[in-house]
Amino acid sequence: MNIDKLLELYKQIPPRGPRGMPSNWSRGGKTTMFTNEARRLGLSNSEAFKLC
């Protein structure tokens, strides 16, 4: 299983900011890319986050 790409996507997720911050908007898209990659590898989201 290749989790390198998963780790790369995880590093791109910006930290949570206060509500309405631009980082939260980009976080949403980056998190989706991360969870899509996790699903492609056959992991659940929580499993994927534990790996990183």
mmCIF file of the N, C-alpha and C atoms, coordinates in Angstrom:
data_MODEL
# 
_entry.id   MODEL 
# 
loop_
_atom_site.group_PDB 
_atom_site.id 
_atom_site.type_symbol 
_atom_site.label_atom_id 
_atom_site.label_alt_id 
_atom_site.label_comp_id 
_atom_site.label_asym_id 
_atom_site.label_entity_id 
_atom_site.label_seq_id 
_atom_site.pdbx_PDB_ins_code 
_atom_site.Cartn_x 
_atom_site.Cartn_y 
_atom_site.Cartn_z 
_atom_site.occupancy 
_atom_site.B_iso_or_equiv 
_atom_site.pdbx_formal_charge 
_atom_site.auth_seq_id 
_atom_site.auth_comp_id 
_atom_site.auth_asym_id 
_atom_site.auth_atom_id 
_atom_site.pdbx_PDB_model_num 
ATOM 1   N N  . MET A 1 1  ? 0.849   -1.196 0.000  1.00 0.00 ? 1  MET A N  1 
ATOM 2   C CA . MET A 1 1  ? 0.000   0.000  0.000  1.00 0.00 ? 1  MET A CA 1 
ATOM 3   C C  . MET A 1 1  ? 0.886   1.248  0.000  1.00 0.00 ? 1  MET A C  1 
ATOM 4   N N  . ASN A 1 2  ? 0.557   2.194  -0.839 1.00 0.00 ? 2  ASN A N  1 
ATOM 5   C CA . ASN A 1 2  ? 1.373   3.395  -0.980 1.00 0.00 ? 2  ASN A CA 1 
ATOM 6   C C  . ASN A 1 2  ? 0.735   4.558  -0.235 1.00 0.00 ? 2  ASN A C  1 
ATOM 7   N N  . ILE A 1 3  ? 1.258   4.848  0.968  1.00 0.00 ? 3  ILE A N  1 
ATOM 8   C CA . ILE A 1 3  ? 0.671   5.947  1.744  1.00 0.00 ? 3  ILE A CA 1 
ATOM 9   C C  . ILE A 1 3  ? 1.462   7.245  1.600  1.00 0.00 ? 3  ILE A C  1 
ATOM 10  N N  . ASP A 1 4  ? 2.504   7.246  0.738  1.00 0.00 ? 4  ASP A N  1 
ATOM 11  C CA . ASP A 1 4  ? 3.290   8.471  0.546  1.00 0.00 ? 4  ASP A CA 1 
ATOM 12  C C  . ASP A 1 4  ? 2.407   9.611  0.061  1.00 0.00 ? 4  ASP A C  1 
ATOM 13  N N  . LYS A 1 5  ? 1.549   9.302  -0.923 1.00 0.00 ? 5  LYS A N  1 
ATOM 14  C CA . LYS A 1 5  ? 0.669   10.336 -1.476 1.00 0.00 ? 5  LYS A CA 1 
ATOM 15  C C  . LYS A 1 5  ? -0.302  10.825 -0.399 1.00 0.00 ? 5  LYS A C  1 
ATOM 16  N N  . LEU A 1 6  ? -0.770  9.885  0.429  1.00 0.00 ? 6  LEU A N  1 
ATOM 17  C CA . LEU A 1 6  ? -1.683  10.233 1.519  1.00 0.00 ? 6  LEU A CA 1 
ATOM 18  C C  . LEU A 1 6  ? -1.002  11.201 2.487  1.00 0.00 ? 6  LEU A C  1 
ATOM 19  N N  . LEU A 1 7  ? 0.260   10.904 2.835  1.00 0.00 ? 7  LEU A N  1 
ATOM 20  C CA . LEU A 1 7  ? 1.006   11.777 3.741  1.00 0.00 ? 7  LEU A CA 1 
ATOM 21  C C  . LEU A 1 7  ? 1.224   13.155 3.121  1.00 0.00 ? 7  LEU A C  1 
ATOM 22  N N  . GLU A 1 8  ? 1.521   13.189 1.823  1.00 0.00 ? 8  GLU A N  1 
ATOM 23  C CA . GLU A 1 8  ? 1.688   14.471 1.124  1.00 0.00 ? 8  GLU A CA 1 
ATOM 24  C C  . GLU A 1 8  ? 0.418   15.310 1.230  1.00 0.00 ? 8  GLU A C  1 
ATOM 25  N N  . LEU A 1 9  ? -0.729  14.673 0.948  1.00 0.00 ? 9  LEU A N  1 
ATOM 26  C CA . LEU A 1 9  ? -2.004  15.392 0.998  1.00 0.00 ? 9  LEU A CA 1 
ATOM 27  C C  . LEU A 1 9  ? -2.307  15.857 2.423  1.00 0.00 ? 9  LEU A C  1 
ATOM 28  N N  . TYR A 1 10 ? -1.914  15.018 3.407  1.00 0.00 ? 10 TYR A N  1 
ATOM 29  C CA . TYR A 1 10 ? -2.168  15.370 4.806  1.00 0.00 ? 10 TYR A CA 1 
ATOM 30  C C  . TYR A 1 10 ? -1.384  16.620 5.194  1.00 0.00 ? 10 TYR A C  1 
ATOM 31  N N  . LYS A 1 11 ? -0.126  16.709 4.720  1.00 0.00 ? 11 LYS A N  1 
ATOM 32  C CA . LYS A 1 11 ? 0.717   17.868 5.034  1.00 0.00 ? 11 LYS A CA 1 
ATOM 33  C C  . LYS A 1 11 ? 0.161   19.148 4.435  1.00 0.00 ? 11 LYS A C  1 
ATOM 34  N N  . GLN A 1 12 ? -0.618  19.033 3.355  1.00 0.00 ? 12 GLN A N  1 
ATOM 35  C CA . GLN A 1 12 ? -1.164  20.217 2.689  1.00 0.00 ? 12 GLN A CA 1 
ATOM 36  C C  . GLN A 1 12 ? -2.400  20.774 3.389  1.00 0.00 ? 12 GLN A C  1 
ATOM 37  N N  . ILE A 1 13 ? -2.997  20.004 4.306  1.00 0.00 ? 13 ILE A N  1 
ATOM 38  C CA . ILE A 1 13 ? -4.206  20.484 4.987  1.00 0.00 ? 13 ILE A CA 1 
ATOM 39  C C  . ILE A 1 13 ? -3.802  21.585 5.962  1.00 0.00 ? 13 ILE A C  1 
ATOM 40  N N  . PRO A 1 14 ? -4.318  22.810 5.775  1.00 0.00 ? 14 PRO A N  1 
ATOM 41  C CA . PRO A 1 14 ? -3.951  23.886 6.707  1.00 0.00 ? 14 PRO A CA 1 
ATOM 42  C C  . PRO A 1 14 ? -4.570  23.649 8.084  1.00 0.00 ? 14 PRO A C  1 
ATOM 43  N N  . PRO A 1 15 ? -3.962  24.216 9.129  1.00 0.00 ? 15 PRO A N  1 
ATOM 44  C CA . PRO A 1 15 ? -4.539  24.051 10.473 1.00 0.00 ? 15 PRO A CA 1 
ATOM 45  C C  . PRO A 1 15 ? -5.898  24.742 10.562 1.00 0.00 ? 15 PRO A C  1 
ATOM 46  N N  . ARG A 1 16 ? -6.710  24.310 11.499 1.00 0.00 ? 16 ARG A N  1 
ATOM 47  C CA . ARG A 1 16 ? -8.023  24.932 11.680 1.00 0.00 ? 16 ARG A CA 1 
ATOM 48  C C  . ARG A 1 16 ? -7.845  26.351 12.191 1.00 0.00 ? 16 ARG A C  1 
ATOM 49  N N  . GLY A 1 17 ? -8.565  27.272 11.583 1.00 0.00 ? 17 GLY A N  1 
ATOM 50  C CA . GLY A 1 17 ? -8.556  28.652 12.069 1.00 0.00 ? 17 GLY A CA 1 
ATOM 51  C C  . GLY A 1 17 ? -9.899  28.962 12.703 1.00 0.00 ? 17 GLY A C  1 
ATOM 52  N N  . PRO A 1 18 ? -10.072 30.206 13.181 1.00 0.00 ? 18 PRO A N  1 
ATOM 53  C CA . PRO A 1 18 ? -11.391 30.609 13.691 1.00 0.00 ? 18 PRO A CA 1 
ATOM 54  C C  . PRO A 1 18 ? -12.445 30.493 12.594 1.00 0.00 ? 18 PRO A C  1 
ATOM 55  N N  . ARG A 1 19 ? -13.691 30.415 12.980 1.00 0.00 ? 19 ARG A N  1 
ATOM 56  C CA . ARG A 1 19 ? -14.772 30.267 11.988 1.00 0.00 ? 19 ARG A CA 1 
ATOM 57  C C  . ARG A 1 19 ? -14.714 31.361 10.940 1.00 0.00 ? 19 ARG A C  1 
ATOM 58  N N  . GLY A 1 20 ? -14.920 30.953 9.682  1.00 0.00 ? 20 GLY A N  1 
ATOM 59  C CA . GLY A 1 20 ? -14.968 31.931 8.604  1.00 0.00 ? 20 GLY A CA 1 
ATOM 60  C C  . GLY A 1 20 ? -13.604 32.336 8.069  1.00 0.00 ? 20 GLY A C  1 
ATOM 61  N N  . MET A 1 21 ? -12.541 31.716 8.575  1.00 0.00 ? 21 MET A N  1 
ATOM 62  C CA . MET A 1 21 ? -11.200 32.051 8.085  1.00 0.00 ? 21 MET A CA 1 
ATOM 63  C C  . MET A 1 21 ? -10.978 31.411 6.723  1.00 0.00 ? 21 MET A C  1 
ATOM 64  N N  . PRO A 1 22 ? -10.184 32.067 5.850  1.00 0.00 ? 22 PRO A N  1 
ATOM 65  C CA . PRO A 1 22 ? -9.884  31.484 4.535  1.00 0.00 ? 22 PRO A CA 1 
ATOM 66  C C  . PRO A 1 22 ? -9.236  30.104 4.651  1.00 0.00 ? 22 PRO A C  1 
ATOM 67  N N  . SER A 1 23 ? -8.430  29.886 5.699  1.00 0.00 ? 23 SER A N  1 
ATOM 68  C CA . SER A 1 23 ? -7.767  28.587 5.836  1.00 0.00 ? 23 SER A CA 1 
ATOM 69  C C  . SER A 1 23 ? -8.791  27.463 5.984  1.00 0.00 ? 23 SER A C  1 
ATOM 70  N N  . ASN A 1 24 ? -9.940  27.780 6.586  1.00 0.00 ? 24 ASN A N  1 
ATOM 71  C CA . ASN A 1 24 ? -10.978 26.758 6.720  1.00 0.00 ? 24 ASN A CA 1 
ATOM 72  C C  . ASN A 1 24 ? -11.568 26.381 5.368  1.00 0.00 ? 24 ASN A C  1 
ATOM 73  N N  . TRP A 1 25 ? -11.657 27.378 4.457  1.00 0.00 ? 25 TRP A N  1 
ATOM 74  C CA . TRP A 1 25 ? -12.175 27.080 3.121  1.00 0.00 ? 25 TRP A CA 1 
ATOM 75  C C  . TRP A 1 25 ? -11.224 26.150 2.392  1.00 0.00 ? 25 TRP A C  1 
ATOM 76  N N  . SER A 1 26 ? -9.925  26.489 2.410  1.00 0.00 ? 26 SER A N  1 
ATOM 77  C CA . SER A 1 26 ? -8.961  25.644 1.701  1.00 0.00 ? 26 SER A CA 1 
ATOM 78  C C  . SER A 1 26 ? -8.829  24.303 2.411  1.00 0.00 ? 26 SER A C  1 
ATOM 79  N N  . ARG A 1 27 ? -9.009  24.301 3.732  1.00 0.00 ? 27 ARG A N  1 
ATOM 80  C CA . ARG A 1 27 ? -8.949  23.060 4.498  1.00 0.00 ? 27 ARG A CA 1 
ATOM 81  C C  . ARG A 1 27 ? -10.009 22.075 4.022  1.00 0.00 ? 27 ARG A C  1 
ATOM 82  N N  . GLY A 1 28 ? -11.208 22.594 3.745  1.00 0.00 ? 28 GLY A N  1 
ATOM 83  C CA . GLY A 1 28 ? -12.290 21.727 3.275  1.00 0.00 ? 28 GLY A CA 1 
ATOM 84  C C  . GLY A 1 28 ? -11.911 20.975 2.014  1.00 0.00 ? 28 GLY A C  1 
ATOM 85  N N  . GLY A 1 29 ? -11.378 21.706 1.029  1.00 0.00 ? 29 GLY A N  1 
ATOM 86  C CA . GLY A 1 29 ? -10.989 21.075 -0.232 1.00 0.00 ? 29 GLY A CA 1 
ATOM 87  C C  . GLY A 1 29 ? -9.834  20.112 -0.061 1.00 0.00 ? 29 GLY A C  1 
ATOM 88  N N  . LYS A 1 30 ? -8.837  20.515 0.754  1.00 0.00 ? 30 LYS A N  1 
ATOM 89  C CA . LYS A 1 30 ? -7.668  19.671 0.968  1.00 0.00 ? 30 LYS A CA 1 
ATOM 90  C C  . LYS A 1 30 ? -8.051  18.403 1.734  1.00 0.00 ? 30 LYS A C  1 
ATOM 91  N N  . THR A 1 31 ? -8.955  18.556 2.703  1.00 0.00 ? 31 THR A N  1 
ATOM 92  C CA . THR A 1 31 ? -9.404  17.392 3.471  1.00 0.00 ? 31 THR A CA 1 
ATOM 93  C C  . THR A 1 31 ? -10.147 16.419 2.565  1.00 0.00 ? 31 THR A C  1 
ATOM 94  N N  . THR A 1 32 ? -10.938 16.960 1.633  1.00 0.00 ? 32 THR A N  1 
ATOM 95  C CA . THR A 1 32 ? -11.666 16.108 0.691  1.00 0.00 ? 32 THR A CA 1 
ATOM 96  C C  . THR A 1 32 ? -10.698 15.325 -0.184 1.00 0.00 ? 32 THR A C  1 
ATOM 97  N N  . MET A 1 33 ? -9.649  15.996 -0.677 1.00 0.00 ? 33 MET A N  1 
ATOM 98  C CA . MET A 1 33 ? -8.642  15.308 -1.488 1.00 0.00 ? 33 MET A CA 1 
ATOM 99  C C  . MET A 1 33 ? -7.993  14.192 -0.677 1.00 0.00 ? 33 MET A C  1 
ATOM 100 N N  . PHE A 1 34 ? -7.719  14.491 0.604  1.00 0.00 ? 34 PHE A N  1 
ATOM 101 C CA . PHE A 1 34 ? -7.101  13.512 1.499  1.00 0.00 ? 34 PHE A CA 1 
ATOM 102 C C  . PHE A 1 34 ? -8.016  12.302 1.709  1.00 0.00 ? 34 PHE A C  1 
ATOM 103 N N  . THR A 1 35 ? -9.290  12.558 2.001  1.00 0.00 ? 35 THR A N  1 
ATOM 104 C CA . THR A 1 35 ? -10.213 11.452 2.262  1.00 0.00 ? 35 THR A CA 1 
ATOM 105 C C  . THR A 1 35 ? -10.491 10.651 0.992  1.00 0.00 ? 35 THR A C  1 
ATOM 106 N N  . ASN A 1 36 ? -10.497 11.321 -0.176 1.00 0.00 ? 36 ASN A N  1 
ATOM 107 C CA . ASN A 1 36 ? -10.672 10.590 -1.437 1.00 0.00 ? 36 ASN A CA 1 
ATOM 108 C C  . ASN A 1 36 ? -9.513  9.635  -1.671 1.00 0.00 ? 36 ASN A C  1 
ATOM 109 N N  . GLU A 1 37 ? -8.290  10.103 -1.400 1.00 0.00 ? 37 GLU A N  1 
ATOM 110 C CA . GLU A 1 37 ? -7.105  9.258  -1.552 1.00 0.00 ? 37 GLU A CA 1 
ATOM 111 C C  . GLU A 1 37 ? -7.168  8.094  -0.561 1.00 0.00 ? 37 GLU A C  1 
ATOM 112 N N  . ALA A 1 38 ? -7.618  8.373  0.670  1.00 0.00 ? 38 ALA A N  1 
ATOM 113 C CA . ALA A 1 38 ? -7.756  7.325  1.680  1.00 0.00 ? 38 ALA A CA 1 
ATOM 114 C C  . ALA A 1 38 ? -8.745  6.260  1.208  1.00 0.00 ? 38 ALA A C  1 
ATOM 115 N N  . ARG A 1 39 ? -9.859  6.714  0.639  1.00 0.00 ? 39 ARG A N  1 
ATOM 116 C CA . ARG A 1 39 ? -10.881 5.791  0.156  1.00 0.00 ? 39 ARG A CA 1 
ATOM 117 C C  . ARG A 1 39 ? -10.326 4.940  -0.982 1.00 0.00 ? 39 ARG A C  1 
ATOM 118 N N  . ARG A 1 40 ? -9.506  5.571  -1.832 1.00 0.00 ? 40 ARG A N  1 
ATOM 119 C CA . ARG A 1 40 ? -8.896  4.854  -2.947 1.00 0.00 ? 40 ARG A CA 1 
ATOM 120 C C  . ARG A 1 40 ? -7.989  3.726  -2.430 1.00 0.00 ? 40 ARG A C  1 
ATOM 121 N N  . LEU A 1 41 ? -7.338  3.980  -1.291 1.00 0.00 ? 41 LEU A N  1 
ATOM 122 C CA . LEU A 1 41 ? -6.467  2.970  -0.682 1.00 0.00 ? 41 LEU A CA 1 
ATOM 123 C C  . LEU A 1 41 ? -7.261  1.978  0.168  1.00 0.00 ? 41 LEU A C  1 
ATOM 124 N N  . GLY A 1 42 ? -8.553  2.215  0.317  1.00 0.00 ? 42 GLY A N  1 
ATOM 125 C CA . GLY A 1 42 ? -9.397  1.306  1.088  1.00 0.00 ? 42 GLY A CA 1 
ATOM 126 C C  . GLY A 1 42 ? -9.331  1.535  2.585  1.00 0.00 ? 42 GLY A C  1 
ATOM 127 N N  . LEU A 1 43 ? -9.023  2.761  2.994  1.00 0.00 ? 43 LEU A N  1 
ATOM 128 C CA . LEU A 1 43 ? -8.977  3.086  4.421  1.00 0.00 ? 43 LEU A CA 1 
ATOM 129 C C  . LEU A 1 43 ? -10.208 3.900  4.801  1.00 0.00 ? 43 LEU A C  1 
ATOM 130 N N  . SER A 1 44 ? -10.597 3.806  6.071  1.00 0.00 ? 44 SER A N  1 
ATOM 131 C CA . SER A 1 44 ? -11.625 4.727  6.542  1.00 0.00 ? 44 SER A CA 1 
ATOM 132 C C  . SER A 1 44 ? -10.925 6.043  6.888  1.00 0.00 ? 44 SER A C  1 
ATOM 133 N N  . ASN A 1 45 ? -11.685 7.119  7.003  1.00 0.00 ? 45 ASN A N  1 
ATOM 134 C CA . ASN A 1 45 ? -11.077 8.423  7.284  1.00 0.00 ? 45 ASN A CA 1 
ATOM 135 C C  . ASN A 1 45 ? -10.309 8.422  8.604  1.00 0.00 ? 45 ASN A C  1 
ATOM 136 N N  . SER A 1 46 ? -10.891 7.827  9.647  1.00 0.00 ? 46 SER A N  1 
ATOM 137 C CA . SER A 1 46 ? -10.214 7.827  10.942 1.00 0.00 ? 46 SER A CA 1 
ATOM 138 C C  . SER A 1 46 ? -8.915  7.022  10.889 1.00 0.00 ? 46 SER A C  1 
ATOM 139 N N  . GLU A 1 47 ? -8.936  5.890  10.170 1.00 0.00 ? 47 GLU A N  1 
ATOM 140 C CA . GLU A 1 47 ? -7.711  5.096  10.012 1.00 0.00 ? 47 GLU A CA 1 
ATOM 141 C C  . GLU A 1 47 ? -6.633  5.913  9.314  1.00 0.00 ? 47 GLU A C  1 
ATOM 142 N N  . ALA A 1 48 ? -7.035  6.645  8.273  1.00 0.00 ? 48 ALA A N  1 
ATOM 143 C CA . ALA A 1 48 ? -6.086  7.450  7.508  1.00 0.00 ? 48 ALA A CA 1 
ATOM 144 C C  . ALA A 1 48 ? -5.466  8.533  8.391  1.00 0.00 ? 48 ALA A C  1 
ATOM 145 N N  . PHE A 1 49 ? -6.284  9.193  9.204  1.00 0.00 ? 49 PHE A N  1 
ATOM 146 C CA . PHE A 1 49 ? -5.749  10.248 10.069 1.00 0.00 ? 49 PHE A CA 1 
ATOM 147 C C  . PHE A 1 49 ? -4.829  9.670  11.138 1.00 0.00 ? 49 PHE A C  1 
ATOM 148 N N  . LYS A 1 50 ? -5.118  8.460  11.628 1.00 0.00 ? 50 LYS A N  1 
ATOM 149 C CA . LYS A 1 50 ? -4.244  7.822  12.614 1.00 0.00 ? 50 LYS A CA 1 
ATOM 150 C C  . LYS A 1 50 ? -2.875  7.516  12.023 1.00 0.00 ? 50 LYS A C  1 
ATOM 151 N N  . LEU A 1 51 ? -2.852  7.142  10.727 1.00 0.00 ? 51 LEU A N  1 
ATOM 152 C CA . LEU A 1 51 ? -1.581  6.824  10.071 1.00 0.00 ? 51 LEU A CA 1 
ATOM 153 C C  . LEU A 1 51 ? -0.655  8.026  9.988  1.00 0.00 ? 51 LEU A C  1 
ATOM 154 N N  . CYS A 1 52 ? -1.239  9.204  9.856  1.00 0.00 ? 52 CYS A N  1 
ATOM 155 C CA . CYS A 1 52 ? -0.435  10.406 9.603  1.00 0.00 ? 52 CYS A CA 1 
ATOM 156 C C  . CYS A 1 52 ? 0.021   11.064 10.898 1.00 0.00 ? 52 CYS A C  1 
# 
